[in-house]
């Protein structure tokens, strides 16, 4: 051991916490003392080559993932996409080595505190979480708030959820603007999601299975419709979803070539709200959002909902922490208690294209 070098970047604590281990447990697995682990984490000591190799082996990662030379110049922040106006509040995250700022918008987890504000092109940050502690996911899962809350409760990381349809979520992942993409373009337990990812992004990605959920028709209680066939045969006002979404895929299959609705909702809750508030009589969404809105629900199909991520990102402590949460008993229990959700295969990981 030697005294620390200020140019060394140390991520040992983040990787340990992502595993849910104490310093003592890591020390035991790595064959070094707890005192040494503590000293390395607080950067009082730089690990020897042997200690670094032992720690990396215990954590299942590379030495360079744990320790490396810190950048001499911090990357300048940049907008992930242009804000609608300035000044604008933003969230900040490190994605593929870039410091990205996201214009604040309505999210899948309700109101989330912003990290700073941009005025006249100048970013002023006062974030409680560092960009390296932040995950960004594009997803239309209406239960994403549960995952975000559990991640923040059980780790030092946070999850920002941007409401996006499956196709758009995959596009953002492919161009490196988000860490994770929620996908539900598959019915049953088939490989439809993997095929969709392979077609749009190619190999080098993996799917984290989250849930099976029930999709169908949210119908106004004011109608006398009692079946899917009845809804398709009645003169009702439909609300649709944008192309590339799982709900639009389901709707197109139901309509069998008939024109898609002109009224378009942004997400599952948007469909339910349109029906509840009288703007439409029927639309495709999840059982969860239909029941939340007090609407009749007519089941159409079960869908597989997965989280897609770059396979190499699986070594990042943020992803490790998320995986631990998804596999936790508490999260699986809460998820399985939601209307229309099943957690029977939650936590399974599938590599795409042999990655």
Secondary structure as a PSIPRED ss2 file (coil, helix, strand):
# PSIPRED VFORMAT (PSIPRED V4.0)

   1 X C   1.000  0.000  0.000
   2 X E   0.000  0.000  1.000
   3 X E   0.000  0.000  1.000
   4 X C   1.000  0.000  0.000
   5 X C   1.000  0.000  0.000
   6 X C   1.000  0.000  0.000
   7 X C   1.000  0.000  0.000
   8 X E   0.000  0.000  1.000
   9 X E   0.000  0.000  1.000
  10 X E   0.000  0.000  1.000
  11 X C   1.000  0.000  0.000
  12 X H   0.000  1.000  0.000
  13 X H   0.000  1.000  0.000
  14 X H   0.000  1.000  0.000
  15 X H   0.000  1.000  0.000
  16 X H   0.000  1.000  0.000
  17 X H   0.000  1.000  0.000
  18 X H   0.000  1.000  0.000
  19 X H   0.000  1.000  0.000
  20 X C   1.000  0.000  0.000
  21 X C   1.000  0.000  0.000
  22 X C   1.000  0.000  0.000
  23 X H   0.000  1.000  0.000
  24 X H   0.000  1.000  0.000
  25 X H   0.000  1.000  0.000
  26 X H   0.000  1.000  0.000
  27 X H   0.000  1.000  0.000
  28 X H   0.000  1.000  0.000
  29 X H   0.000  1.000  0.000
  30 X H   0.000  1.000  0.000
  31 X C   1.000  0.000  0.000
  32 X C   1.000  0.000  0.000
  33 X C   1.000  0.000  0.000
  34 X H   0.000  1.000  0.000
  35 X H   0.000  1.000  0.000
  36 X H   0.000  1.000  0.000
  37 X H   0.000  1.000  0.000
  38 X H   0.000  1.000  0.000
  39 X H   0.000  1.000  0.000
  40 X H   0.000  1.000  0.000
  41 X H   0.000  1.000  0.000
  42 X C   1.000  0.000  0.000
  43 X C   1.000  0.000  0.000
  44 X C   1.000  0.000  0.000
  45 X E   0.000  0.000  1.000
  46 X E   0.000  0.000  1.000
  47 X C   1.000  0.000  0.000
  48 X C   1.000  0.000  0.000
  49 X H   0.000  1.000  0.000
  50 X H   0.000  1.000  0.000
  51 X H   0.000  1.000  0.000
  52 X H   0.000  1.000  0.000
  53 X H   0.000  1.000  0.000
  54 X H   0.000  1.000  0.000
  55 X H   0.000  1.000  0.000
  56 X H   0.000  1.000  0.000
  57 X H   0.000  1.000  0.000
  58 X H   0.000  1.000  0.000
  59 X H   0.000  1.000  0.000
  60 X C   1.000  0.000  0.000
  61 X C   1.000  0.000  0.000
  62 X C   1.000  0.000  0.000
  63 X H   0.000  1.000  0.000
  64 X H   0.000  1.000  0.000
  65 X H   0.000  1.000  0.000
  66 X H   0.000  1.000  0.000
  67 X E   0.000  0.000  1.000
  68 X E   0.000  0.000  1.000
  69 X E   0.000  0.000  1.000
  70 X C   1.000  0.000  0.000
  71 X C   1.000  0.000  0.000
  72 X C   1.000  0.000  0.000
  73 X C   1.000  0.000  0.000
  74 X C   1.000  0.000  0.000
  75 X C   1.000  0.000  0.000
  76 X C   1.000  0.000  0.000
  77 X C   1.000  0.000  0.000
  78 X E   0.000  0.000  1.000
  79 X E   0.000  0.000  1.000
  80 X C   1.000  0.000  0.000
  81 X C   1.000  0.000  0.000
  82 X C   1.000  0.000  0.000
  83 X C   1.000  0.000  0.000
  84 X C   1.000  0.000  0.000
  85 X C   1.000  0.000  0.000
  86 X C   1.000  0.000  0.000
  87 X C   1.000  0.000  0.000
  88 X E   0.000  0.000  1.000
  89 X E   0.000  0.000  1.000
  90 X E   0.000  0.000  1.000
  91 X E   0.000  0.000  1.000
  92 X E   0.000  0.000  1.000
  93 X E   0.000  0.000  1.000
  94 X E   0.000  0.000  1.000
  95 X E   0.000  0.000  1.000
  96 X C   1.000  0.000  0.000
  97 X C   1.000  0.000  0.000
  98 X E   0.000  0.000  1.000
  99 X E   0.000  0.000  1.000
 100 X E   0.000  0.000  1.000
 101 X E   0.000  0.000  1.000
 102 X E   0.000  0.000  1.000
 103 X E   0.000  0.000  1.000
 104 X C   1.000  0.000  0.000
 105 X C   1.000  0.000  0.000
 106 X C   1.000  0.000  0.000
 107 X E   0.000  0.000  1.000
 108 X C   1.000  0.000  0.000
 109 X C   1.000  0.000  0.000
 110 X C   1.000  0.000  0.000
 111 X C   1.000  0.000  0.000
 112 X C   1.000  0.000  0.000
 113 X C   1.000  0.000  0.000
 114 X C   1.000  0.000  0.000
 115 X C   1.000  0.000  0.000
 116 X E   0.000  0.000  1.000
 117 X E   0.000  0.000  1.000
 118 X E   0.000  0.000  1.000
 119 X E   0.000  0.000  1.000
 120 X C   1.000  0.000  0.000
 121 X C   1.000  0.000  0.000
 122 X E   0.000  0.000  1.000
 123 X E   0.000  0.000  1.000
 124 X E   0.000  0.000  1.000
 125 X E   0.000  0.000  1.000
 126 X C   1.000  0.000  0.000
 127 X C   1.000  0.000  0.000
 128 X C   1.000  0.000  0.000
 129 X C   1.000  0.000  0.000
 130 X C   1.000  0.000  0.000
 131 X H   0.000  1.000  0.000
 132 X H   0.000  1.000  0.000
 133 X H   0.000  1.000  0.000
 134 X E   0.000  0.000  1.000
 135 X E   0.000  0.000  1.000
 136 X E   0.000  0.000  1.000
 137 X E   0.000  0.000  1.000
 138 X E   0.000  0.000  1.000
 139 X E   0.000  0.000  1.000
 140 X C   1.000  0.000  0.000
 141 X C   1.000  0.000  0.000
 142 X C   1.000  0.000  0.000
 143 X C   1.000  0.000  0.000
 144 X H   0.000  1.000  0.000
 145 X H   0.000  1.000  0.000
 146 X H   0.000  1.000  0.000
 147 X H   0.000  1.000  0.000
 148 X H   0.000  1.000  0.000
 149 X H   0.000  1.000  0.000
 150 X H   0.000  1.000  0.000
 151 X H   0.000  1.000  0.000
 152 X H   0.000  1.000  0.000
 153 X H   0.000  1.000  0.000
 154 X H   0.000  1.000  0.000
 155 X C   1.000  0.000  0.000
 156 X C   1.000  0.000  0.000
 157 X C   1.000  0.000  0.000
 158 X E   0.000  0.000  1.000
 159 X E   0.000  0.000  1.000
 160 X E   0.000  0.000  1.000
 161 X E   0.000  0.000  1.000
 162 X E   0.000  0.000  1.000
 163 X E   0.000  0.000  1.000
 164 X C   1.000  0.000  0.000
 165 X C   1.000  0.000  0.000
 166 X H   0.000  1.000  0.000
 167 X H   0.000  1.000  0.000
 168 X H   0.000  1.000  0.000
 169 X H   0.000  1.000  0.000
 170 X H   0.000  1.000  0.000
 171 X H   0.000  1.000  0.000
 172 X H   0.000  1.000  0.000
 173 X H   0.000  1.000  0.000
 174 X H   0.000  1.000  0.000
 175 X C   1.000  0.000  0.000
 176 X C   1.000  0.000  0.000
 177 X C   1.000  0.000  0.000
 178 X C   1.000  0.000  0.000
 179 X C   1.000  0.000  0.000
 180 X E   0.000  0.000  1.000
 181 X E   0.000  0.000  1.000
 182 X E   0.000  0.000  1.000
 183 X E   0.000  0.000  1.000
 184 X E   0.000  0.000  1.000
 185 X E   0.000  0.000  1.000
 186 X E   0.000  0.000  1.000
 187 X E   0.000  0.000  1.000
 188 X C   1.000  0.000  0.000
 189 X C   1.000  0.000  0.000
 190 X C   1.000  0.000  0.000
 191 X C   1.000  0.000  0.000
 192 X H   0.000  1.000  0.000
 193 X H   0.000  1.000  0.000
 194 X H   0.000  1.000  0.000
 195 X H   0.000  1.000  0.000
 196 X H   0.000  1.000  0.000
 197 X H   0.000  1.000  0.000
 198 X H   0.000  1.000  0.000
 199 X H   0.000  1.000  0.000
 200 X H   0.000  1.000  0.000
 201 X H   0.000  1.000  0.000
 202 X C   1.000  0.000  0.000
 203 X C   1.000  0.000  0.000
 204 X C   1.000  0.000  0.000
 205 X E   0.000  0.000  1.000
 206 X E   0.000  0.000  1.000
 207 X E   0.000  0.000  1.000
 208 X E   0.000  0.000  1.000
 209 X E   0.000  0.000  1.000
 210 X E   0.000  0.000  1.000
 211 X E   0.000  0.000  1.000
 212 X E   0.000  0.000  1.000
 213 X E   0.000  0.000  1.000
 214 X E   0.000  0.000  1.000
 215 X E   0.000  0.000  1.000
 216 X E   0.000  0.000  1.000
 217 X E   0.000  0.000  1.000
 218 X E   0.000  0.000  1.000
 219 X E   0.000  0.000  1.000
 220 X C   1.000  0.000  0.000
 221 X C   1.000  0.000  0.000
 222 X C   1.000  0.000  0.000
 223 X C   1.000  0.000  0.000
 224 X C   1.000  0.000  0.000
 225 X C   1.000  0.000  0.000
 226 X C   1.000  0.000  0.000
 227 X C   1.000  0.000  0.000
 228 X H   0.000  1.000  0.000
 229 X H   0.000  1.000  0.000
 230 X H   0.000  1.000  0.000
 231 X H   0.000  1.000  0.000
 232 X H   0.000  1.000  0.000
 233 X H   0.000  1.000  0.000
 234 X C   1.000  0.000  0.000
 235 X C   1.000  0.000  0.000
 236 X C   1.000  0.000  0.000
 237 X C   1.000  0.000  0.000
 238 X E   0.000  0.000  1.000
 239 X E   0.000  0.000  1.000
 240 X E   0.000  0.000  1.000
 241 X E   0.000  0.000  1.000
 242 X C   1.000  0.000  0.000
 243 X C   1.000  0.000  0.000
 244 X C   1.000  0.000  0.000
 245 X C   1.000  0.000  0.000
 246 X H   0.000  1.000  0.000
 247 X H   0.000  1.000  0.000
 248 X H   0.000  1.000  0.000
 249 X H   0.000  1.000  0.000
 250 X H   0.000  1.000  0.000
 251 X H   0.000  1.000  0.000
 252 X H   0.000  1.000  0.000
 253 X H   0.000  1.000  0.000
 254 X H   0.000  1.000  0.000
 255 X H   0.000  1.000  0.000
 256 X C   1.000  0.000  0.000
 257 X C   1.000  0.000  0.000
 258 X C   1.000  0.000  0.000
 259 X C   1.000  0.000  0.000
 260 X C   1.000  0.000  0.000
 261 X C   1.000  0.000  0.000
 262 X C   1.000  0.000  0.000
 263 X C   1.000  0.000  0.000
 264 X E   0.000  0.000  1.000
 265 X E   0.000  0.000  1.000
 266 X C   1.000  0.000  0.000
 267 X C   1.000  0.000  0.000
 268 X H   0.000  1.000  0.000
 269 X H   0.000  1.000  0.000
 270 X H   0.000  1.000  0.000
 271 X H   0.000  1.000  0.000
 272 X H   0.000  1.000  0.000
 273 X H   0.000  1.000  0.000
 274 X H   0.000  1.000  0.000
 275 X H   0.000  1.000  0.000
 276 X H   0.000  1.000  0.000
 277 X C   1.000  0.000  0.000
 278 X C   1.000  0.000  0.000
 279 X C   1.000  0.000  0.000
 280 X C   1.000  0.000  0.000
 281 X C   1.000  0.000  0.000
 282 X E   0.000  0.000  1.000
 283 X E   0.000  0.000  1.000
 284 X E   0.000  0.000  1.000
 285 X E   0.000  0.000  1.000
 286 X E   0.000  0.000  1.000
 287 X H   0.000  1.000  0.000
 288 X H   0.000  1.000  0.000
 289 X H   0.000  1.000  0.000
 290 X H   0.000  1.000  0.000
 291 X H   0.000  1.000  0.000
 292 X H   0.000  1.000  0.000
 293 X C   1.000  0.000  0.000
 294 X C   1.000  0.000  0.000
 295 X C   1.000  0.000  0.000
 296 X E   0.000  0.000  1.000
 297 X E   0.000  0.000  1.000
 298 X E   0.000  0.000  1.000
 299 X E   0.000  0.000  1.000
 300 X E   0.000  0.000  1.000
 301 X E   0.000  0.000  1.000
 302 X E   0.000  0.000  1.000
 303 X E   0.000  0.000  1.000
 304 X E   0.000  0.000  1.000
 305 X E   0.000  0.000  1.000
 306 X E   0.000  0.000  1.000
 307 X E   0.000  0.000  1.000
 308 X E   0.000  0.000  1.000
 309 X E   0.000  0.000  1.000
 310 X E   0.000  0.000  1.000
 311 X H   0.000  1.000  0.000
 312 X H   0.000  1.000  0.000
 313 X H   0.000  1.000  0.000
 314 X H   0.000  1.000  0.000
 315 X H   0.000  1.000  0.000
 316 X C   1.000  0.000  0.000
 317 X H   0.000  1.000  0.000
 318 X H   0.000  1.000  0.000
 319 X H   0.000  1.000  0.000
 320 X H   0.000  1.000  0.000
 321 X H   0.000  1.000  0.000
 322 X H   0.000  1.000  0.000
 323 X H   0.000  1.000  0.000
 324 X H   0.000  1.000  0.000
 325 X H   0.000  1.000  0.000
 326 X H   0.000  1.000  0.000
 327 X C   1.000  0.000  0.000
 328 X C   1.000  0.000  0.000
 329 X H   0.000  1.000  0.000
 330 X H   0.000  1.000  0.000
 331 X H   0.000  1.000  0.000
 332 X H   0.000  1.000  0.000
 333 X H   0.000  1.000  0.000
 334 X H   0.000  1.000  0.000
 335 X H   0.000  1.000  0.000
 336 X H   0.000  1.000  0.000
 337 X C   1.000  0.000  0.000
 338 X C   1.000  0.000  0.000
 339 X C   1.000  0.000  0.000
 340 X C   1.000  0.000  0.000
 341 X E   0.000  0.000  1.000
 342 X E   0.000  0.000  1.000
 343 X C   1.000  0.000  0.000
 344 X C   1.000  0.000  0.000
 345 X C   1.000  0.000  0.000
 346 X C   1.000  0.000  0.000
 347 X C   1.000  0.000  0.000
 348 X C   1.000  0.000  0.000
 349 X E   0.000  0.000  1.000
 350 X E   0.000  0.000  1.000
 351 X E   0.000  0.000  1.000
 352 X C   1.000  0.000  0.000
 353 X C   1.000  0.000  0.000
 354 X C   1.000  0.000  0.000
 355 X C   1.000  0.000  0.000
